[in-house]
Amino acid sequence: MTAKTKVPAIEGWFTTDPDHPALLGSQCTSCQAIFFPRETSFCRNPDCLGREFAEIELSRRGTIWSFTDNRYQPPPPYMSPDPFVPYMIAAVELEAEQMVVLGQIEPGVELADLHAGMPVELVLGTLYEDDEHEYQVWKWRPIPDAAAATTEGGTR
Amino acid sequence: MSADHEVAILGVGMHPWGKWGRNFVEYGIVAAQQALTDAGLEWSDIQFVAGADTIRNGYPGFIAGATFSQALGWKGNRVASCYAACASGAQALNIARAQILAGLCDVAMVIGADTTPKGFFAPVGGDRPDDPDWLRFRLLGATNPTYFALYARRRMERYGATVDDFARVRAKNSRHGAANPNARYPKEFSEAEVLASPVVAEPLTLLEICATSDGAAAIILTSKEFARTRTTEPVKIAAISTITPTYPQTILELPGFATDAAVGLTPPDRPFRDAIAHAAYEEAGIGPDDLDLAEVYDLSSALELDWYENIGLCPEGEAERLLRDGDTEIGGRIPVNPSGGLACFGEAIPAQAIAQVCELTWQVRGDAAGRQVEGARAGLTVNQGLFGHGSSVIVTR
């Protein structure tokens, strides 16, 4: 059996470096405001008339602002496996950008292991598959508190 | 805002909430006729119709003002139709108010009705990778309850709220709504029953998440001068807030993937939900201490607690204390959701903000049998629609 080709579930939202993936934002070259998902036509800062944007990578690490799970199958266009597999979602604060970004939590984590303020890092994971492809999306991977204390880097 | 900018509520009507499975127009006509009867007016007296749209019922839903006018009988009145998600009803009220205050008409009908599908609200059909509402389902599987649960968990983490507090909100609202003839779920639930219902999105159970309902509400809005020819003490609308957020919007909002990035920017004086009510208070020239009751948008049990703080009933982090002290129960200092709220109704999107105002009207008239807030003279509604729609209405007598 040949391995399925990994492709992003959406183009231009994140880099696909398997070791150091990052969300792709845009930054207004006039006022430096940051946008995710990317804004590329008009700056949304009401005090800015900027129309040019640089692509930037957002912080790969953040801390949990809040979290939950989903125990019932959502309607399409969510591409659910059959049978449905529950999943968790976290809202994660990025300190450098001062923003909160949603993402699914990587599978294999227990809800009881999560708490607000817990450090997480961005990884790529499977959103859904077809016969040839594995469609990837960003997910948050909790960093155990002890490991976070010893591994500097990222945004903390 | 001065009393010169007040308009009168001469009549209100509702079709009971439920899952009736009929065409939304039928419900709207029942509500419209009830409101006309309540006002002592005929359809021929209505000069302007503001319809709140529904996006899940085909073309007639997108042009609600004309749809209801045709159903009641074309007679050449002027119409407007508007959509602002859950805030659509407040927008329709605001449109009708502006017509009256501009002197363009004296008597207007504001109306909204919906027929809803079963289960989670899904985005409108088709492949639309440019629509954030489509993308949040596709890329995250983030349903509406996902967002409600994120807010609920935040209260637990930040203020020490417990699942018992959330269940207490639901139990309170079930007691309020038990005698409401328009409620879909007029049934009392104990806190234990709420906690025993299946978890949908931790920490929220099925009983704590607003259902999707069929229903309709209508209001006859008139100039104060016209109202005085019909009644000695008209019910008045003192304020309608329909504000958007202010950039940078730092609170995660449905259906977004992220907040605005605030680095290098000054966040607004008030977070969005606080600003919605603040704008209404400023317009009415009153404050939270002047209220006798409030109807807030309890999309989840936990969200009701957020609203206590957002509308200034208590400082941030103290909503659980207010609830535990019984202040927000009928008979308490400031009853919240005496109608039973969304917990007992479920949501009929274009009708819901109008229904909130119907409840305040019955309350300040003393007509809310079985759930009356004694001596109610002033009330506030608050609500928030997807994609940055604030909605708050102050009703006084």
Boltz contact constraints between the chains, C-beta under 6 A:
constraints:
  - contact:
      token1: [A, 32]
      token2: [B, 264]
      max_distance: 6.0
  - contact:
      token1: [A, 34]
      token2: [B, 261]
      max_distance: 6.0
  - contact:
      token1: [A, 36]
      token2: [B, 258]
      max_distance: 6.0
  - contact:
      token1: [A, 46]
      token2: [B, 247]
      max_distance: 6.0
  - contact:
      token1: [A, 66]
      token2: [B, 150]
      max_distance: 6.0
  - contact:
      token1: [A, 66]
      token2: [B, 153]
      max_distance: 6.0
  - contact:
      token1: [A, 66]
      token2: [B, 154]
      max_distance: 6.0
  - contact:
      token1: [A, 68]
      token2: [B, 149]
      max_distance: 6.0
  - contact:
      token1: [A, 68]
      token2: [B, 150]
      max_distance: 6.0
  - contact:
      token1: [A, 68]
      token2: [B, 153]
      max_distance: 6.0
  - contact:
      token1: [A, 68]
      token2: [B, 201]
      max_distance: 6.0
  - contact:
      token1: [A, 68]
      token2: [B, 202]
      max_distance: 6.0
  - contact:
      token1: [A, 69]
      token2: [B, 202]
      max_distance: 6.0
  - contact:
      token1: [A, 70]
      token2: [B, 141]
      max_distance: 6.0
  - contact:
      token1: [A, 70]
      token2: [B, 146]
      max_distance: 6.0
  - contact:
      token1: [A, 70]
      token2: [B, 201]
      max_distance: 6.0
  - contact:
      token1: [A, 74]
      token2: [B, 137]
      max_distance: 6.0
  - contact:
      token1: [A, 74]
      token2: [B, 141]
      max_distance: 6.0
  - contact:
      token1: [A, 74]
      token2: [B, 143]
      max_distance: 6.0
  - contact:
      token1: [A, 75]
      token2: [B, 120]
      max_distance: 6.0
  - contact:
      token1: [A, 75]
      token2: [B, 122]
      max_distance: 6.0
  - contact:
      token1: [A, 77]
      token2: [B, 137]
      max_distance: 6.0
  - contact:
      token1: [A, 77]
      token2: [B, 138]
      max_distance: 6.0
  - contact:
      token1: [A, 78]
      token2: [B, 137]
      max_distance: 6.0
  - contact:
      token1: [A, 78]
      token2: [B, 141]
      max_distance: 6.0
  - contact:
      token1: [A, 89]
      token2: [B, 142]
      max_distance: 6.0
  - contact:
      token1: [A, 89]
      token2: [B, 146]
      max_distance: 6.0
  - contact:
      token1: [A, 91]
      token2: [B, 150]
      max_distance: 6.0
  - contact:
      token1: [A, 91]
      token2: [B, 252]
      max_distance: 6.0
  - contact:
      token1: [A, 97]
      token2: [B, 261]
      max_distance: 6.0
  - contact:
      token1: [A, 97]
      token2: [B, 263]
      max_distance: 6.0
  - contact:
      token1: [A, 98]
      token2: [B, 261]
      max_distance: 6.0
  - contact:
      token1: [A, 98]
      token2: [B, 262]
      max_distance: 6.0
  - contact:
      token1: [A, 98]
      token2: [B, 263]
      max_distance: 6.0
  - contact:
      token1: [A, 99]
      token2: [B, 258]
      max_distance: 6.0
  - contact:
      token1: [A, 99]
      token2: [B, 259]
      max_distance: 6.0
  - contact:
      token1: [A, 99]
      token2: [B, 261]
      max_distance: 6.0
  - contact:
      token1: [A, 100]
      token2: [B, 252]
      max_distance: 6.0
  - contact:
      token1: [A, 100]
      token2: [B, 259]
      max_distance: 6.0
  - contact:
      token1: [A, 101]
      token2: [B, 258]
      max_distance: 6.0
  - contact:
      token1: [A, 102]
      token2: [B, 140]
      max_distance: 6.0
  - contact:
      token1: [A, 102]
      token2: [B, 257]
      max_distance: 6.0
  - contact:
      token1: [A, 111]
      token2: [B, 202]
      max_distance: 6.0
  - contact:
      token1: [A, 116]
      token2: [B, 157]
      max_distance: 6.0
  - contact:
      token1: [A, 137]
      token2: [B, 139]
      max_distance: 6.0
